[in-house]
Amino acid sequence: MFSIEHEFDSTVITLVDEGNAPLTEDVIVNAFEECITVEQYDPRTDQVHRITLSISQARDLAAALNLPEGVYKLAGDNRTK
């Protein structure tokens, strides 16, 4: 399950883990104009961990989810290997 909310300066996507236990904590994705952050609470340390991706890195990640093993460089809308 997930939710999408539009804030003043970002779009917030919350990914909720459903199914059989053990479940993981929610993942919060904040899409800003200049970057994307991914956050998840860690109950073991009682801290929220944040990863920041540039827009280019986020595009590469999205493309990588649907590609076979290899090294790639995105060129416009074309993929090169």
VMD Tcl script that draws the C-alpha trace (Angstrom):
set ca {
  {0.00 0.00 0.00}
  {1.19 3.54 -0.62}
  {-0.04 7.10 -0.36}
  {0.79 10.24 -2.35}
  {0.52 13.74 -0.92}
  {1.43 17.05 -2.54}
  {3.14 19.47 -0.16}
  {4.19 23.07 -0.84}
  {7.69 22.18 -2.08}
  {7.59 18.42 -2.67}
  {5.56 15.33 -3.43}
  {5.56 12.84 -0.55}
  {5.12 9.14 -1.24}
  {4.75 6.78 1.73}
  {5.30 3.05 1.15}
  {3.66 0.84 3.77}
  {4.89 -2.75 4.18}
  {1.96 -5.17 4.19}
  {1.78 -8.92 4.38}
  {3.34 -11.53 6.60}
  {5.50 -10.56 9.56}
  {8.16 -9.45 10.02}
  {7.18 -6.11 8.50}
  {9.56 -3.22 7.97}
  {8.95 0.41 8.85}
  {7.29 2.76 6.36}
  {9.50 4.28 3.67}
  {8.98 7.99 2.97}
  {10.03 9.36 -0.44}
  {10.17 13.15 -0.81}
  {10.44 14.35 -4.41}
  {11.76 17.90 -4.54}
  {12.62 19.90 -7.66}
  {16.39 19.40 -7.15}
  {16.62 16.02 -5.38}
  {14.78 13.03 -3.95}
  {15.13 11.85 -0.36}
  {14.30 8.37 0.94}
  {13.75 8.02 4.71}
  {13.05 5.09 7.01}
  {12.81 4.90 10.79}
  {15.13 2.36 12.44}
  {13.60 1.17 15.73}
  {16.91 -0.44 16.79}
  {18.67 2.94 16.91}
  {15.55 5.13 17.33}
  {16.74 7.23 14.36}
  {15.47 8.09 10.90}
  {17.97 7.26 8.15}
  {17.93 9.47 5.04}
  {19.44 8.94 1.60}
  {19.52 11.82 -0.88}
  {19.51 11.12 -4.62}
  {20.02 13.65 -7.39}
  {17.30 13.67 -10.03}
  {19.78 11.96 -12.38}
  {20.45 9.19 -9.86}
  {16.70 8.67 -9.38}
  {16.20 8.33 -13.15}
  {19.05 5.81 -13.30}
  {17.53 3.84 -10.41}
  {14.11 3.75 -12.09}
  {15.69 2.50 -15.34}
  {17.88 -0.04 -13.52}
  {14.87 -1.77 -11.98}
  {13.86 -3.03 -15.43}
  {17.25 -3.87 -16.97}
  {19.40 -7.01 -16.89}
  {22.84 -7.13 -15.27}
  {25.39 -4.79 -16.87}
  {26.80 -1.27 -16.85}
  {24.65 1.40 -18.45}
  {24.57 5.10 -19.20}
  {21.26 6.70 -20.07}
  {21.46 8.93 -23.13}
  {18.26 10.96 -23.40}
  {15.47 8.43 -23.69}
  {17.81 5.79 -25.17}
  {19.71 3.21 -23.14}
  {23.25 2.32 -24.07}
  {25.23 -0.59 -22.71}
}
mol new
graphics top color blue
foreach p $ca { graphics top sphere $p radius 0.5 }
foreach p [lrange $ca 0 end-1] q [lrange $ca 1 end] { graphics top cylinder $p $q radius 0.2 }
display resetview
